[in-house]
Amino acid sequence: MTKVEDQSGMVHRGPVKNRSCTDIFCLIIFIAFLVGWGIIGFYGFTLGDPQRLLHPTDSNGKICGVDETVKDKPNLFYFDLTRCADPSIFITGCPTPQVCVKSCPTENFLAIASAAEKGDELIKPKLKCKENVTLSQFSVKQLVDQGLCASYYLQSEPIAGRCIPSLTNMTTDSIIFSNPAVREVPIPIEDIVNGTIFLAQLLSAGQTFDRIFQDYSETWWIILIGLAVSMIISLFWIVLMRFAAGFMVWLSILAILALQGFGFWYCFTRYTELKEFPGGNNQTLAQIAFTTNLGTYLELKETWLAFVIILGISMVVIVLMLIFLRNRIRIAIALIGHASKAVASLMSTLVFPIFPWVFQVLVIGYFGAVALYAASIGKSTFKVVGPDNMTTTNCSCTSVIDSVGTCIPLGFEQICSGQCPGAICKFFETGGNFYVTVLQIYNLFGLFWGLFFVSALSEMVLAGAFASWYWAFDKSRDVPFYSLTNSFFRTIFYHMGTVAFGSLIIAIIRSVRVLLEYLDRKVREYSDTSCSRAMMCLCKCCFWMLEKFMRFVNRNAYVLCAINGTGFCESASEAFSLLLRNVVRVAVLDKVTDFLLFIGRLVIVTSVGILSFYVFTNRIHYINEYLPPTHYYMVPIITTVLGAYFISGLFFSVYAMAIDTIFICFLQDTEMNDGSPEKPFYMSQELMEILGKKNKS
């Protein structure tokens, strides 16, 4: 560490000023990766067409209302809605011929019955048929039997570009048609209704989104006020932590002990009552075995005895921890108060998290755009769909079908109708080839590495700023000006490689976790055994713990890198050794800090949530005249609560980083200094009193 003397000769330690670049090779790899990610984005933006994913596509892969031949036909019509009466349509789509039409049907219509009454020539103009079908060459019955035209259609409304039938003109067992001769025809009404319901559930979200958007446009200013309130409460809580951290911790501990004591007394009272009651339930847990009626268990004295034992043991454990760890809890509280003073001294740190958040939003936006465009790269794929609504390869029409069931839609019905009865050549997906899969994997890894890189950069910048504050002997005079700005430029100029190294490790672990989730789903599909489930669960648990551990190591490595200017491996090794030598202090501080931050966020989010609930449900009468009506009052409430959680997270992430940084500095302070004039302690007077140390004059 550097030593800088002021006019009085006092030695100060702080972030090293004369430092060199660290982990340059990792920075080169990261830059090369970003270049590759940019090339993938250019490739996707150039060759992709997201309209294929956003607009309805007919059975030939043409985009309704977009492609040149169907530009005047923006709506999608389904030939047979009974084929849609299956929950699998949410994944595979409805396996019935689909064509683009100018407008959705405005009446109920039966093709063959109407033709029998009025003749083919009058009915053919009303038919909904596939593209390039010559109506004059066939009768209405032939057109329907060969699947060239729909056998019926119902009065429909366009929802998200799809023709969804209206159920208002249906009875429980028939559909009312406008033609008196076919007014009540016994067609499978239940399947049609089910198919309509499934499609409506899939597509009617458009109207809901419109109403939600309208609610946002009317209540945005109230939501902003709610977010401002959450920001004020967050600032107030940090100030409160500065002056009352100890009081809040001890009060919480006493409250927990009081609640446990009351629970112990109540459970013991219930146990003695059931034990002494002569006509009580004498059954045991073994005799009852399992029942969904939880009240049965509460009638057993064994249940209350178990509660007494559990509460008694937990109380004893907490009391013993307070007795043996009371000094370390005092240190943790003092460090938390120290961190509050640091945050109050460097108020710019409370605004800084907004900038990494903006960059993370940009990373997510770029990932989403690349994923959308890449998913639409390539040619349209068509597969044979059998009568059972599943893709099938049991079709011998090899002239237009390959070995995996991929088919050519043009002329499929004419060529393969005899060999594949009931099957259709249906549009399946766009793209889906090997190269697109590789691009999507690269893009997903880019998302992980980009997000973790921005997060790591933020942590190192804050660590450098708070370390500068700690290693100032006189906090009112010696704290460097523009500590946050200086730390930011130090990190940018010297330690981007270290940030890239640490974030790469977390990105790799997260990618492995995603791969394990994918493998777990595949294993459940093909070999769902107890052994396979246990192995996958064990693997996922191990990598979850590994990610938590590496995040902890990385965070402390960034602190030492910001202070000492060392590379990632050296900083991580030194930080791990330092924490291992103080493992009990680490555990106590970590749990106390987590508890306080949890209480803080809970108070902020709950307060804002209750306030917004009373506002948007018009329960505060004197402001009702200023509030606009809403379709879904829960939409602005949920938005305000989520925003409050996010804003409190921004403030408390700074607070948590301040605690971690000052804790590392405190451990270094206790090991490197002895209180002599040459090596004075930089900790607060309160901490020195707790440790029984003092600076010698």
Protein Blocks (a to p, Z undefined) as FASTA:
>chain_A
ZZdddfkopacddddfbdcdehkllmmmmmmmmmmmmmmmmmmmmmpcfklmmpccdfko
paehkammlmmmmbccdfblmlmmcfklmmnopabdddddfbdcfbdcdfklmmmmnojk
lmmmmpccdehiafklpcfklmmmnopacfbdcddddeehiacddfklccfkbccdfblk
lmpacddfklmmmmmmmmmmmmmmmmmmmmmmmmmmmmmmmmmmmmmmmmmmmmmmmmmm
mmmmmmmmmmmmmmmmmmmmmmmmmmmmmmmmmmmmmklcfbdfklnopafblklmmmpf
klmmmmmmmmmmmmmmmmmmmmmmmmmmmmmmmmmmmmmmmmmmmmmlmmmmmmmmmmmm
mmmmmmmmmmmmmmmgccdddddddfkopacfbbcblklpcfkopacfehklmmmmmmmg
hiacddfbggjimklmmmmmmmmmmmmmmmmmmmmmmmmmmmmmmmmmmmpmblmlmpcg
hklmmmmmmmmmmmmmmmmmmmmmmmmmmmmmmmmmmmmmmmmmmoccfklmmmmmmmmm
mmmmmmmmmmmmmmmmmmmmmmnopafklmmmmmmmmmmmmmmmmmmmmmmmmmmmmmmm
mmmmmmmmmmmmmmmnopafklmmmpccdfblmlmmmmmmmmmmmmmmmmmmmmmmmmmm
mmmmmmmmmmmpgoiaklccfbdfklmmmnopacdZZ
